[in-house]
Amino acid sequence: MKHSPFWVRVLLFCGLSPQKVLLCLSDLLSIVGTAILVFLMRATFGDVDPALYHWALPLLLMGPLLAAGMGLYQTISLPPHREIKALFQLTSLMYAIILAVLFLSKSGDVYSRIVIAGSWAATIFILPALRGLCRRRFMRCRWWGRPLVIFDSGDSGRAFWRYLKHRPERGLNPVAMFRLPVEVQEARALFAAAAQKYPKAMSMILQKADQGQCLDYITEASRFFERILVVPSFNDGFRVHWLTPRDLGNSVGLLVRQNLRDKRRLCIKRLTDVLLCAMGSVVLLPLGLVLALAIRIDSRGPIFFRQRRIGRGGKEIRIFKFRTMVDNADEVLRQLLESDPELAAEWESDHKMKNDPRITRVGRFLRKVSLDELPQLLNVVTGDMSLVGPRPIVAGEVQKYGPVYEEYCMVRPGITGLWQISGRNNTSYAERVAFDHYYINNWSVWMDLWILGKTVPVVITGYGAY
């Protein structure tokens, strides 16, 4: 850390994590700054006394303390959707305390409802946004996160190394990787040497859980490392599940929760779809009319077309889309595949072509910003689709999904999803299936809200589209 900024070296000398300090300052700025900004905006209209609000500042300054208690400053950052949930709970808790104080003091009538409600609403959006900016600004710095030493008993170490190197926002920086020995003395010597060379590092032990182990690596590693991240490997399908540890006396159990089998949560998902469609119709209906006119002017043919797709329960559904291809697209495709073996191989691989000659000028723009799928809101309203979910597939793609297809049939396909915000056409088909597999097994309302929020910049930039 010799080349790190002076303030970073000071924090490290004091035993403080620069990552946690920066996130704490970011939260403090978001909480206090947003409240002050909303107050100043309300003050421009007059009739507010600043002296009345001075007591709220100490309560807002407690925000980072509450955040620490909710686990928002852990070395390993929470998944984005879980962090958003925790930040929402943090903001709501702070302003619930403020409202409780006003209620007990019986002086609520003299305070502006716009200041209190507006500060709460604005903080819900600004708090995660500023955290994200903080991570993007500093996550590539060498001092960000905690060094990680990987001890591998199989073949997963390199995959974790690549994953964490490409996602420094997770807070772990791999610095070394070793093969776990089978002898006790060799293991102790290895752990001791690694801990001496990387004294502030966390250790990761990748251990096969479906095979008997002659050596307790966790106990041996705990003799030398303060923190040990244990990654049991059951099988490839088991890895996608979020596990919650539960105390069972002298043992620890791992709870797997499938939210998509909870009818109450499914009702919430459906209600969210309908409400968001109703709210968005004010803007989206006029936009749809303009796009329909542009399609009509650009090329001959209908404005909409319907495609057969597989929906929930394996039933066939017909989804709406704006027409983005020439009117005789099927005939043109058949001729292209017969005349060009390379295009035929590309189509067979992903059912897409990067330079598809069938796409019209307006259609290319619509695909770039994903507005060709806007009419699918009608499918959401009728209950065939959801705003967020797996991408709807055709019958020919069932074989490519393999055993994941049964899980695909558990949910309604979505207009957007994990695949769409993670690169879309820049990813392989196997990665697309993996994204759907992960989403289905770890779904929550907060994950849907996070995906919807991430969809906006993806649509604006056209990332991964062609």
Secondary structure as UniProt FT lines:
FT   TURN            2..3
FT   HELIX           6..13
FT   TURN            14..15
FT   HELIX           18..43
FT   TURN            44..45
FT   HELIX           50..53
FT   TURN            54..55
FT   HELIX           56..61
FT   HELIX           63..69
FT   TURN            70..73
FT   HELIX           80..105
FT   HELIX           108..110
FT   HELIX           113..138
FT   TURN            139..140
FT   TURN            142..143
FT   STRAND          146..152
FT   HELIX           157..166
FT   HELIX           168..170
FT   STRAND          172..179
FT   HELIX           184..197
FT   TURN            199..200
FT   STRAND          202..208
FT   TURN            209..210
FT   HELIX           217..222
FT   TURN            223..224
FT   STRAND          228..233
FT   TURN            236..237
FT   HELIX           238..240
FT   STRAND          243..248
FT   TURN            249..250
FT   STRAND          251..256
FT   HELIX           259..261
FT   HELIX           263..298
FT   STRAND          304..310
FT   HELIX           312..314
FT   STRAND          316..322
FT   TURN            327..328
FT   HELIX           329..339
FT   HELIX           341..350
FT   TURN            354..355
FT   TURN            357..358
FT   HELIX           361..368
FT   TURN            369..370
FT   HELIX           371..376
FT   HELIX           377..382
FT   STRAND          386..388
FT   HELIX           395..397
FT   HELIX           398..401
FT   TURN            402..403
FT   HELIX           404..408
FT   TURN            409..410
FT   STRAND          414..416
FT   TURN            418..423
FT   HELIX           424..426
FT   HELIX           429..442
FT   HELIX           445..461
FT   TURN            462..464
//
